[in-house]
Amino acid sequence: YRNGNTLDEALAQLEVMLGKVPELQPLIDSVKASTKGILR
């Protein structure tokens, strides 16, 4: 959000980082499953 990324761009960046930080998976899954959006 602070970098001006869209949600899709931010998710793509998180997925790249996922290889080094597997703990990000629950966050990614939660954001993708959200039907009401996320707080930025």
Backbone bond lengths (Angstrom), bond angles and torsions (degrees), N, CA, C in turn:
res aa  C-N    CA-C-N  psi(-1)  N-CA   C-N-CA  omega(-1)  CA-C   N-CA-C  phi
1 Y - - - 1.453 - - 1.525 110.58 -
2 R 1.285 117.40 -48.27 1.468 120.77 -178.69 1.519 112.20 -63.88
3 N 1.311 116.70 -27.77 1.465 120.47 -179.14 1.514 112.75 -86.64
4 G 1.317 117.58 1.14 1.456 120.83 179.45 1.516 114.20 80.56
5 N 1.322 117.47 15.24 1.465 121.37 179.76 1.521 110.88 -78.43
6 T 1.319 114.95 149.42 1.457 119.16 170.00 1.524 107.61 -75.68
7 L 1.309 115.93 169.64 1.461 119.68 178.40 1.524 110.65 -60.37
8 D 1.324 117.36 -42.39 1.470 120.65 179.49 1.523 111.54 -63.54
9 E 1.320 117.25 -39.70 1.469 120.60 178.67 1.525 110.57 -66.04
10 A 1.319 116.56 -41.89 1.463 120.30 179.33 1.529 110.88 -64.66
11 L 1.328 116.88 -41.53 1.466 119.91 177.64 1.525 111.08 -63.27
12 A 1.312 117.21 -39.79 1.466 120.68 178.46 1.524 110.30 -61.97
13 Q 1.320 117.07 -40.87 1.465 120.31 178.59 1.525 110.87 -66.38
14 L 1.323 116.89 -40.51 1.462 119.99 177.91 1.519 111.32 -63.49
15 E 1.324 116.72 -39.15 1.462 119.80 -179.76 1.525 111.55 -66.45
16 V 1.321 117.80 -32.03 1.465 120.95 174.89 1.529 109.47 -66.16
17 M 1.319 116.59 -41.03 1.467 121.52 -179.23 1.524 112.35 -72.23
18 L 1.319 116.78 -17.66 1.458 122.26 -175.30 1.526 112.71 -57.84
19 G 1.323 117.83 -32.46 1.462 120.95 179.38 1.518 112.77 -61.41
20 K 1.323 116.60 -32.54 1.466 121.18 -179.13 1.524 112.57 -96.43
21 V 1.334 116.34 -23.73 1.464 120.82 -176.34 1.532 109.16 -132.15
22 P 1.336 117.75 81.17 1.463 120.47 -176.55 1.530 113.46 -63.11
23 E 1.316 117.38 -17.32 1.460 120.86 179.21 1.527 112.28 -65.86
24 L 1.324 117.68 -12.26 1.462 121.68 178.77 1.524 112.89 -74.83
25 Q 1.332 117.47 -16.83 1.464 120.43 -175.26 1.527 113.38 -56.06
26 P 1.342 119.59 -46.12 1.473 118.01 178.92 1.536 112.80 -61.03
27 L 1.306 117.91 -36.87 1.465 121.18 177.54 1.522 110.57 -64.24
28 I 1.315 116.87 -46.51 1.466 121.56 179.75 1.525 110.09 -61.04
29 D 1.323 116.50 -45.88 1.466 120.72 179.84 1.526 111.21 -61.47
30 S 1.313 116.55 -41.83 1.456 121.13 -179.25 1.522 111.76 -64.51
31 V 1.313 116.88 -44.38 1.465 120.68 -179.67 1.526 110.31 -65.35
32 K 1.321 116.70 -41.82 1.467 120.00 179.85 1.526 112.06 -66.36
33 A 1.328 117.48 -33.34 1.458 121.45 -177.72 1.526 113.09 -83.75
34 S 1.307 116.91 -13.27 1.458 120.94 -176.57 1.524 111.55 -63.68
35 T 1.314 115.48 132.96 1.466 120.28 176.76 1.524 111.54 -104.92
36 K 1.317 117.22 -10.96 1.460 121.21 -177.93 1.520 112.75 -110.83
37 G 1.327 117.52 2.68 1.455 120.25 -179.08 1.517 111.28 90.99
38 I 1.322 114.63 -174.93 1.455 120.22 179.67 1.521 108.53 -129.77
39 L 1.309 116.05 158.89 1.455 122.08 176.99 1.510 108.38 -84.00
40 R 1.297 116.50 129.23 1.465 119.90 -178.47 1.493 111.17 -106.97
